Amino acid sequence: MKWFLRWRQKSRYRGLAVMLRKHLGPALLEQVMDITSDRRDLLTIVAECTEENERALLEKLARKWGLQVAPRVIYTEAEHIPAEYPLEYMEQEGFIAIYRDAVFRGVICSDPSRVPEFFGDVEHFELFLAPWTEIADALHKSKQRVDELKAEEERSREEAKQQLALEIVNELVARAKSYGSGVLDIQMASRGLSYVFELPNGRVGSGTIHKAVSPALLLLLSNFARLPTSREYVVHVDDCLTRYTISWTEQEQESVSTALEKEEAKMKKESIQQDSLLATQFSTSVLIIDDNNVFGSVVERLLLREGFSVHRRDSARDALQELRQSSILPRVILCDLHMPEMNGMQFVSEVQQLQLSEHISIFMLSSDEEIENEIEAIQRGAVGFLRKTEDPRILCAHVRRAIGTDSSFSEAA
């Protein structure tokens, strides 16, 4: 019985072991508890020892507690799992959260004395009972769903990277073709990837490729033969894997005279460089960083209705890591001020150190009314400070304006 004394907490509900003592008698309960290594399995083992139906036994106890037994236990959707109560915590304490309309409503447990007291602060808190075996099964399904969503997100990120790299290759090839060239070289150098192609008049067009997209581009070129686009281009890789030569058929090349005319007109307007190349890749995506799942979900749905592509993260530290790896390339970031591990101010400062920061507009979100926080956020690099209490349409207007008025984006688009 030592484990019960160790786990017992103050509660307005009597513990499961206390209730079973009256049902079984002290002697039999002590025997059962001696063979029970996990407190969550107590009801199951008692039902087996007494040859009773576990749910029927729980119904008897529920009436004494003044509670109801849940007709069934449903797994918690991954997007509804609160950061402060992860699945591991629910499993340890022996309960699963109830969500309705994306709002936390209560818990289902097998021992109400084990429910954390601070849940009592939740308005209209709901408490139901269910056998631990059913709760454990629902938690297992929740974990599976979380893993599936993570795998889907990872696949989506990889597909986005590959699509981004393919668009860059198409852009570079189109540029080389427009000058009458039939071959494009992409090579690795100490400062990253660069591209070069020779014009019919002997001149050379060249430029560099942003580090943010270099890894995805190298992966694409290494597996180019397996892509549908490989029918249009031929990619040759040197023995050292440092130079990729892309060529295309002569039928696709323009005549030298036409190319020269285009070259002269183009040389007058612009020099061949990579600045606009990366800007096209940021499109209209928005990244929401907020550990408040309810608020983040509301803003996400609002922006999706407005036609934006939306990514949502509940950790600034994790989001920063993805930005460093170029897993996501948002045009606008909406970041909460108050978050654990890394707050909004720290996040903004870190993003300003990244090369891609010039293409991103960051808005700080907070319920604070303190003007000092707004000033500090802007000084650190945020383009605006928006309060969560304002009309959400104001937030959408800021996002739309940030994307529509950015010069590099507008020119590239």
C-alpha positions in Angstrom: 0.0 0.0 0.0 3.0 2.3 0.1 2.5 3.4 -3.5 -1.0 4.6 -2.7 0.2 6.7 0.2 3.0 8.1 -1.9 0.6 9.1 -4.7 -2.4 10.2 -2.6 -3.3 13.9 -2.9 -5.8 16.2 -1.2 -9.1 16.1 -3.1 -12.8 16.5 -2.4 -13.1 13.0 -3.9 -12.1 9.9 -2.0 -9.4 8.0 -3.7 -10.1 4.8 -5.7 -8.3 2.6 -3.1 -10.4 4.0 -0.3 -13.6 3.4 -2.2 -12.5 -0.2 -3.1 -11.6 -0.9 0.5 -15.3 -0.5 1.4 -16.3 -2.7 -1.6 -13.7 -5.5 -1.0 -12.8 -5.2 2.6 -9.4 -4.3 4.0 -7.8 -7.8 3.8 -8.7 -8.5 0.2 -7.8 -5.0 -0.9 -4.4 -5.3 0.7 -3.8 -8.6 -1.2 -4.8 -7.0 -4.5 -2.6 -3.9 -3.9 0.4 -6.1 -3.1 0.2 -7.5 -6.7 -0.5 -4.1 -8.3 2.6 -2.4 -9.4 0.8 0.4 -11.3 -1.9 2.3 -9.5 -3.8 2.9 -12.7 -4.4 -0.8 -13.1 -6.0 -1.2 -9.7 -9.6 -1.2 -10.9 -8.8 -3.7 -13.7 -7.1 -6.1 -11.3 -9.9 -5.8 -8.7 -12.5 -6.6 -11.4 -10.5 -9.7 -12.5 -10.1 -10.9 -8.9 -13.8 -10.5 -8.1 -14.9 -11.7 -11.6 -16.9 -8.5 -12.1 -17.3 -6.5 -15.2 -14.9 -3.5 -14.9 -17.4 -1.0 -16.3 -20.2 -2.3 -14.0 -17.9 -2.0 -11.0 -17.0 1.5 -12.0 -20.7 2.4 -12.3 -21.1 1.4 -8.7 -18.2 3.6 -7.6 -19.4 6.5 -9.8 -22.7 6.6 -8.0 -20.9 6.9 -4.7 -18.7 9.7 -6.1 -21.7 11.4 -7.6 -20.1 11.2 -11.1 -21.0 9.7 -14.4 -19.2 7.1 -16.5 -18.3 8.2 -20.0 -20.1 6.1 -22.6 -16.9 6.0 -24.6 -13.4 7.5 -24.6 -12.3 9.4 -27.7 -8.7 10.2 -28.5 -7.6 13.8 -28.3 -6.8 15.5 -31.7 -3.2 16.5 -32.0 -3.9 20.2 -32.5 -5.9 20.3 -29.3 -3.2 18.8 -27.0 -2.2 21.7 -24.7 1.5 22.4 -24.4 1.2 22.5 -20.6 -0.5 19.1 -20.4 1.3 16.9 -23.0 0.2 13.3 -23.6 3.0 12.0 -21.4 1.7 14.0 -18.4 -1.9 12.8 -19.0 -0.6 9.2 -19.2 1.3 9.6 -16.0 -1.6 11.0 -14.1 -4.1 8.6 -15.6 -6.5 10.9 -17.5 -7.3 12.2 -21.0 -8.5 15.7 -21.8 -12.0 16.5 -23.2 -12.2 19.1 -25.9 -15.3 20.4 -27.5 -15.3 23.1 -30.2 -11.5 23.4 -29.7 -11.9 24.4 -26.1 -10.7 22.4 -23.1 -13.8 21.3 -21.1 -12.6 18.7 -18.6 -11.1 15.2 -18.2 -11.9 11.5 -18.2 -10.2 9.5 -15.5 -10.5 6.3 -13.5 -9.6 7.9 -10.1 -11.0 11.4 -9.6 -8.7 12.0 -6.6 -5.8 12.1 -9.0 -7.1 14.9 -11.1 -4.9 18.0 -10.6 -6.6 20.6 -8.4 -5.8 23.5 -10.7 -8.3 22.1 -13.2 -11.0 23.2 -10.8 -10.4 26.8 -12.0 -11.7 25.8 -15.5 -15.2 27.3 -16.0 -17.9 24.5 -16.2 -15.2 21.9 -15.7 -16.5 18.4 -16.7 -15.3 15.2 -14.9 -16.2 11.7 -16.1 -15.0 8.2 -15.2 -13.8 5.4 -17.5 -11.7 2.2 -17.1 -8.0 2.9 -17.4 -7.7 0.4 -20.2 -10.0 2.5 -22.4 -8.2 5.7 -21.4 -4.8 4.2 -22.2 -6.1 3.0 -25.6 -7.4 6.5 -26.4 -4.0 8.1 -25.3 -2.2 5.5 -27.6 -4.4 6.6 -30.5 -3.7 10.2 -29.7 0.1 9.5 -29.8 -0.3 7.7 -33.1 -2.2 10.7 -34.6 0.5 13.1 -33.3 3.2 11.0 -35.0 1.2 10.8 -38.2 0.8 14.6 -38.3 4.5 15.1 -37.6 5.3 12.7 -40.5 2.9 14.5 -42.8 4.4 17.9 -41.9 7.9 16.6 -42.5 6.8 15.2 -45.9 5.2 18.6 -46.8 8.3 20.5 -45.8 10.5 18.2 -47.9 8.1 18.5 -50.9 8.0 22.3 -50.5 11.8 22.3 -50.5 12.0 20.2 -53.6 9.4 22.3 -55.4 11.3 25.4 -54.4 14.6 23.9 -55.8 12.8 22.9 -59.0 11.5 26.4 -59.5 15.0 27.8 -59.0 16.4 25.4 -61.6 13.6 26.3 -64.1 14.2 30.0 -63.5 18.0 29.7 -64.0 17.5 27.6 -67.2 15.0 30.0 -68.6 17.4 32.9 -67.9 20.3 31.1 -69.6 18.0 30.2 -72.6 16.9 33.8 -72.9 20.6 34.8 -73.6 21.0 32.0 -76.1 23.0 29.7 -73.9 22.6 25.9 -74.1 24.5 24.9 -70.9 24.2 26.0 -67.3 26.8 25.2 -64.7 25.9 25.1 -61.0 29.0 24.7 -58.8 30.0 24.6 -55.2 32.4 27.2 -53.9 33.7 28.3 -50.5 30.9 30.8 -50.2 28.1 28.5 -51.4 26.5 27.6 -54.7 27.0 29.8 -57.8 25.8 29.5 -61.4 27.4 30.4 -64.7 26.5 30.2 -68.4 28.3 31.4 -71.5 26.6 33.8 -74.0 27.0 33.4 -77.8 29.2 36.5 -77.9 31.6 35.0 -75.4 30.4 37.0 -72.5 29.5 35.2 -69.2 26.4 35.4 -67.1 26.8 34.4 -63.4 25.4 34.8 -60.0 25.1 33.2 -56.6 22.3 31.1 -55.0 21.1 31.9 -51.5 22.4 29.6 -48.8 18.8 29.1 -47.6 17.9 27.0 -50.7 21.3 25.5 -51.5 20.8 22.1 -49.6 17.4 21.5 -51.3 18.9 22.4 -54.7 21.8 20.0 -54.3 19.4 17.2 -53.3 17.3 17.9 -56.3 20.2 17.9 -58.7 21.5 14.6 -57.2 18.2 12.9 -57.9 17.3 14.7 -61.1 17.1 11.6 -63.2 14.0 10.4 -61.3 12.0 13.6 -61.8 9.6 14.2 -64.7 11.6 17.4 -65.5 14.6 15.2 -66.4 13.1 14.7 -69.8 13.6 18.4 -70.5 17.1 18.7 -69.0 20.2 16.6 -68.8 22.2 16.9 -65.6 25.9 15.7 -65.5 27.7 15.5 -62.2 31.4 15.6 -61.9 33.3 13.0 -60.0 33.8 15.2 -57.0 30.1 16.1 -56.7 31.0 19.8 -56.8 29.8 20.8 -60.3 26.4 20.1 -61.9 26.1 20.8 -65.6 22.6 21.2 -67.0 22.0 21.1 -70.7 18.9 21.0 -73.0 18.2 20.0 -76.6 19.1 22.4 -79.4 15.5 22.5 -80.6 14.7 24.3 -77.4 17.4 27.0 -77.9 16.6 30.3 -79.5 18.5 31.5 -82.5 21.8 33.3 -81.8 20.6 36.5 -83.5 17.4 36.6 -81.4 19.3 35.8 -78.3 21.8 38.6 -79.0 19.0 41.1 -79.5 17.4 40.0 -76.2 20.8 40.2 -74.5 21.4 43.8 -75.5 17.9 44.9 -74.3 18.2 43.0 -71.1 21.7 44.1 -70.3 20.5 47.7 -70.4 17.8 47.0 -67.8 19.5 44.8 -65.3 22.6 42.9 -64.5 22.4 39.2 -64.0 22.1 38.6 -60.2 20.3 36.4 -57.8 18.4 38.9 -55.6 15.0 38.4 -57.3 15.5 34.7 -57.5 14.9 34.1 -53.8 12.2 36.7 -53.3 9.8 34.7 -55.5 10.0 31.8 -53.1 8.5 33.6 -50.1 5.1 34.0 -51.7 2.2 34.7 -49.3 2.9 32.3 -46.5 2.4 33.3 -42.9 3.9 31.7 -39.8 2.0 31.9 -36.5 4.0 31.3 -33.3 1.9 31.1 -30.2 1.7 28.6 -27.3 -2.0 29.4 -26.9 -3.5 26.8 -29.1 -7.0 28.3 -29.0 -5.9 31.8 -30.2 -3.4 30.3 -32.7 -6.2 28.2 -34.2 -8.6 31.1 -34.5 -6.0 33.3 -36.3 -5.0 30.4 -38.5 -8.6 29.8 -39.7 -9.0 33.5 -40.3 -5.9 33.8 -42.5 -6.8 30.7 -44.4 -10.1 32.2 -45.3 -8.3 35.2 -46.5 -6.3 33.0 -48.9 -3.0 32.9 -47.2 -0.8 29.8 -46.8 -0.4 29.3 -43.0 2.1 27.5 -40.8 1.5 27.3 -37.0 4.1 26.5 -34.3 3.7 26.6 -30.5 7.4 27.1 -29.8 9.6 30.0 -30.8 12.7 27.9 -30.4 11.4 25.2 -32.8 10.3 27.8 -35.3 13.7 29.5 -35.2 15.4 26.1 -35.9 13.1 25.6 -38.9 13.9 29.0 -40.3 17.6 28.4 -39.9 17.2 25.1 -41.9 14.9 26.8 -44.4 12.3 24.2 -43.7 9.8 27.1 -43.9 10.1 30.4 -45.7 7.3 32.6 -44.4 6.8 36.1 -45.8 5.1 37.3 -42.5 5.6 36.0 -38.9 3.0 36.6 -36.2 4.8 36.0 -32.9 3.4 35.9 -29.4 5.4 38.0 -26.8 5.1 35.8 -23.8 6.2 32.1 -24.4 8.2 29.6 -22.4 11.9 28.8 -23.3 12.2 31.6 -25.8 10.0 34.7 -25.7 9.0 36.9 -28.6 11.7 39.5 -28.0 14.4 36.9 -28.1 13.0 35.3 -31.2 12.9 38.6 -33.1 16.5 39.3 -32.2 17.6 35.9 -33.4 15.7 36.2 -36.7 17.5 39.5 -37.4 20.8 37.5 -37.5 19.5 35.3 -40.4 20.3 36.3 -44.0 16.6 35.8 -45.0 15.4 38.3 -42.4 15.2 41.1 -45.0 12.4 39.1 -46.7 10.4 38.6 -43.6 8.0 41.0 -41.7 7.5 40.2 -38.0 4.5 41.4 -36.0 4.5 41.0 -32.2 1.3 39.8 -30.6 0.4 40.4 -27.0 -2.4 41.3 -24.7 -0.1 43.8 -22.9 -1.0 47.4 -22.9 2.5 48.5 -21.8 4.0 50.9 -24.4 7.6 49.9 -23.4 7.1 46.4 -24.8 5.9 47.9 -28.1 8.9 50.2 -28.3 11.3 47.4 -27.5 9.7 45.0 -30.1 10.1 47.6 -32.9 13.6 48.4 -31.8 14.6 44.8 -32.1 13.2 44.5 -35.6 9.5 43.9 -35.5 7.5 45.9 -38.0 4.5 46.2 -35.8 3.0 45.4 -32.4 -0.6 44.1 -32.5 -2.8 43.5 -29.5 -4.8 40.3 -29.3 -7.8 42.2 -28.0 -8.1 44.1 -31.2 -10.5 43.2 -34.1 -8.8 40.2 -36.0 -9.6 42.0 -39.2 -7.0 44.6 -38.3 -4.4 41.8 -38.1 -5.4 40.5 -41.5 -5.1 44.0 -43.0 -1.5 44.3 -41.6 -0.6 40.9 -43.1 -2.1 41.8 -46.5 -0.3 45.2 -46.5 3.1 43.6 -45.5 2.9 41.2 -48.3 1.5 43.5 -50.9 3.9 46.5 -50.3 7.2 44.6 -50.0 9.3 45.9 -52.9 11.3 42.7 -53.6 8.2 40.6 -53.5 6.2 42.8 -55.8 9.0 43.0 -58.4 9.6 39.2 -58.3 5.9 38.4 -58.6 
